[in-house]
Amino acid sequence: MTSILVQQTSALLWLDSLEVRALNDIRSSLRDLPGSNFLASWDFSHDPCSSFKGVVCWSIGGVNHVTMLSLGSGIAGTPGLAGTLSPSLGKLTYLRSLALVPGQVHGCIPDSIAGLKDLQFIGLANNRLSGSLPSSFSELCSVQGLDVSYNALTGSLPEGVAKLPNLNTLTLSHNSMSGALPLFSAPLIHLDLQRNGFTGPIPSLPGTLEYLSLAKNCLTGTIQGMATLQRLAFLDLSFNQFTGGIPPEIFGFRISNLLLQRNQLSGPVQVLTSPSRHATTSFTGIPAMVDLSYNCLTGQAPAGLAFAQKLFLNNNRFSGAVPQEFVDAMVFGDLQVLYLQHNYIANINLASTIPLPTTCTFCIQYNCLSPPQQSSCPFNVGRQASRPMTQCSTFH
């Protein structure tokens, strides 16, 4: 029995004693939700580095230190943990990665985490964390990824966080944060702030961005600054209060999704590049999905958007004729969704004898024309096939 105790005591000495106590505090502040047994392995009569789930250690100077901590099993469908995050997390001074799996952990994010100078990744998403994002996080100069999405955080985004020198991924979506957005100088590639309450204009953003979602906030002003973000592959500014025109440069980016719906954007839409459908080189500039619906856009629907796979231009003020490029793209099966309902369009060259592919969805109801028989609209479009001519006279 004595030799076993000696072995156990010796094993504990492999991990720095301050970190053992920190893990004990962290364990005391959390509990398994019914159906989870993650914390059952945290038996402090054994070496945490070799037996604790979610703990990874690295030997530095002959002593083990915790370098990765993943709280919760991470197995899909497991219920995760409840409780709070202990301030003793800040005592794991060699920590490089901190993750918390989805669960019901509540309370504030400890300020003490900001003392972890080697920390490169923080993932605390899908819990019930509240309070504000600590301003002390501005000191985390090594952090590359920060994800606290799907929580109940409030307050503003600290200016220092937006300037972290190594931060490339910032995900704060699905919280209740508010206030104006700070200037961003971090080398961000992925920025997701959707579903918060941020207000004011879009500030200067880094040209390194490839993914940007600011959807479902209360942002105002123009979106002209997007013209400089030439690396964008995904852009979602939907459900805000943006005004002014759409920068034509956006349509030249290699974007998979361009989502600008439900704003107050106005004026004609200019697409700089409109290649021939039969061009010998492939064209990748127009996104697979373009949604400009529910704005105040005018003029003719831009023919250059015919190369999108799904195109939503409904509920605007487009007039004139449907570009023949749209019709040809539908007939060829390239344009799979075309919504033009609730505009002021007066003409379309689509004979009733020309069938559309079964994979194509086309709606042009409630315009200044009689919809062709190929038009098949969602139920919520309404029952009126065409606009009253009195509404059309000002557009033609």
DOMI-428215 format. One record per residue (C-alpha): x, y, z. Coordinates in steps of 0.001 Angstrom, whole numbers, plus 500000, padded with zeros to 6 digits. Each point is the difference from the previous one (the first is absolute). Layout:
DOMI-428215
XYZ ...
end
This chain:
DOMI-428215
500000500000500000 502860502374500869 501643499579496590 496714500803498245 499638503203501981 503569500957499224 499414499353496323 496836502101500063 501719502832501861 502945499846497621 497655500110497045 498343503132501346 503361501685500216 500346499734496238 497461502806499633 500788503385501494 498323500157503423 498422503425499320 498358498578496917 498715496992501923 498254502364502395 498676502024497064 498514496863498428 498421499163503350 498345503435500109 498797499609496398 498589496579500842 498172501396503033 498289502727497961 498580497606497379 497729496995499940 498904497456497422 496541500421498593 497861496817500101 501376497628497406 503547501366500148 502821498315501916 502881502226498918 501052501081503500 499956496442501344 503553499578498697 501251502977502021 501196497891502934 502713501946501807 501544496842501422 501355499477496469 502222502025497716 497844502595498182 502301499943496975 499481496304499357 496457499329501237 497859503178499836 497782500319496956 500552503242498123 503399500711501570 503147499991497877 503374500727501540 503457500788498732 503277499562501871 501927503238500407 503195499942502040 499235496549501362 496560501021501292 496675499398498324 497725502949499295 496446500082498637 500134501316496434 496544498987498711 496736499901501949 496745498825498446 497140500041502498 497410497431498962 500147496846497941 499373501665496630 498149496925498751 496996500961497889 496756499771501940 501551500013503466 498388502539502359 503169501752501185 500597501784503288 498274502461502311 501356502347502633 502411502910499572 503515500633498736 502457500294502864 502389502982500142 502684497378500694 500150499448496246 502431502898500076 502452497913502014 500569497592497096 502684502329498727 501275497665497271 496578499502498453 499830500353496218 496478498781499286 496841500363502100 496755498432498807 496592499525501584 497574497663498250 496298500926499646 498183499859503295 498453502210502663 503003501706501541 498915503462501152 501429503076501650 502730502358498825 503148499195498079 502839500318502544 502298503010499513 502851497808501149 500118498259496604 501679503143498671 503104499033501987 500588496948497798 502652501477497718 500485496814497942 496295499481499324 499330499611496277 496388498769499882 496922500688502146 496783498142499186 497110500535502425 497064499779497600 496496498609500547 499612500550503722 498267502586502211 502859502338500750 498944503548500833 501511503364500798 502357501770497642 503005498770498100 502871500915502358 501921503057498842 503055498277501419 499853497639497019 501796502808498172 503148498648501681 499755496591498291 502603500790497363 500513496344499026 496322499211499373 499191498966496446 496406498786500470 497247501248502337 496528498448499891 497397500916502630 496960499684497726 496553498795501111 500126501389503525 498336502930501789 502838502507499953 499195503706500197 501982503217499795 502242501253497227 502857498438498100 503230501194501679 502118502084497660 503137498147501037 498556496648498906 499502501403496494 503716500851499932 501498496731501239 503090499440497834 499490496285499280 496208499682500028 498725498434496755 496627498598501122 497483501935502117 496538498508500520 497605501868502300 496749499111498247 496676499288501740 500524502117503092 498497503297501205 503022502226499543 499443503632499012 501624503335499319 502109501228497118 502552497730498390 503629500982500601 502637500395497310 501450496630499063 503717499641499419 500361496324500928 500959497780497021 496542498450499935 499019497370497461 496652499055501589 497753502560501755 496512498968501122 497973502490502072 496522499070498802 496918500076502245 501064502629502488 498939503616500519 502968501880498575 499225503503498721 501581502680497865 501984499717496772 502402497275498943 503500501074501061 503193499395498087 500530496273499547 503201498073499211 500587499068496382 500871496471501117 496322499124500571 498602497021498124 496830499446502060 497886502883501323 496569499780501611 498399503014501668 496435498814499411 497107500786502317 501429502973501852 498937503671499924 502824501291497834 499569503108497859 501839502004497363 501288498803496649 501820496839498998 502479501713497681 502889498804502151 499363496455498796 501567500920496660 503486499723501504 499549496496501453 501131498160496911 500603496658501730 496400499570501128 498546496563499320 496855500453502139 498146503245500787 496801500287502041 498772503483500905 496318499089499989 497353501271502440 501601503345500824 499228503599499050 502634500674497365 499285502694497404 501522501175496741 501152497937497065 501754496670499608 503682500327499044 500355498332496579 503419498631500974 498313497448502281 498691498084497009 503542499394498836 501094498264503194 500092496200500249 497047499897502388 497962496867500520 497180501875501747 499076503685499744 497161500776502413 498809503609500165 496267499473500466 497739501937502358 501828503325499981 499231503389498459 502446499810497109 499011502094497000 500938501003496459 500842497826497004 502149496896500302 503121500085497876 501900496800499285 503390500802498545 500524496653498284 497371498330497843 501702497232498005 498517497986497186 498341496776501015 502010498233497346 503367501456501023 502870497517499820 501313500883503461 497969499330503104 498656502988501888 500045499846503777 499272503569500979 496222499821500500 499032498206503237 498034496763500111 497330501856502005 499107503676499720 497227501364502203 499171503681499516 496335499649500910 497989502453502127 501955503141499126 499258503087497891 502077499120496938 498971501529496661 500725499784496292 500108496823497967 500950496748501683 503731499601499257 500686497449497274 503423499271501486 498387498155502901 498723497261497684 502998497898500969 498782499565503577 498401496679500836 497435501556502324 498908503591499466 497564501888502217 499070503458498683 496430500069501273 498380502868501915 501960502827498402 499196502590497332 501553498388496949 498315500921496719 500381499446496253 500410496538498528 501395496829501506 503484499602498513 500071497270497394 503073498656501785 497757499068502929 497611498107497764 502788498151498199 501654499084503302 496736498497501278 499414498060496795 503533498595500087 499507499017503652 502810502209501300 497782502480501844 498096497796502425 498066502650501967 498830503357498634 497726502149502145 498807503234498367 496614500421501685 498851503360501364 501862502256497584 498883502138497038 501241497786497151 498022500416496779 501230497323497618 501550496539499753 500856498026496877 499012496531501103 497604498152497747 497459497752501672 501247497103497865 503498500160501471 500232497707503034 502244500750502934 501962497200501713 498229498423502944 502897501142502160 499240503663499212 497834502183502252 498753503194498350 497697502710501352 499049503300498336 496603500624501533 498752503529500854 501857501963497355 498773502102497080 499312496990497776 497996496808499888 502231497274501433 500902497210497549 498675496604500887 503475498853501078 499844502369502959 499380498045503193 500183502019503197 500105499346503739 496696500257501808 500976503180501870 500351502006496769 496258500664499965 497177499272497590 500210502988497663 501725499063496757 500820503555498879 500282503499501391 497226502536499357 500991501954496905 499728503242501950 503082498916501954 501919499228496834 499515503289498185 502768501797501898 502554497370498947 499205499825496289 
end
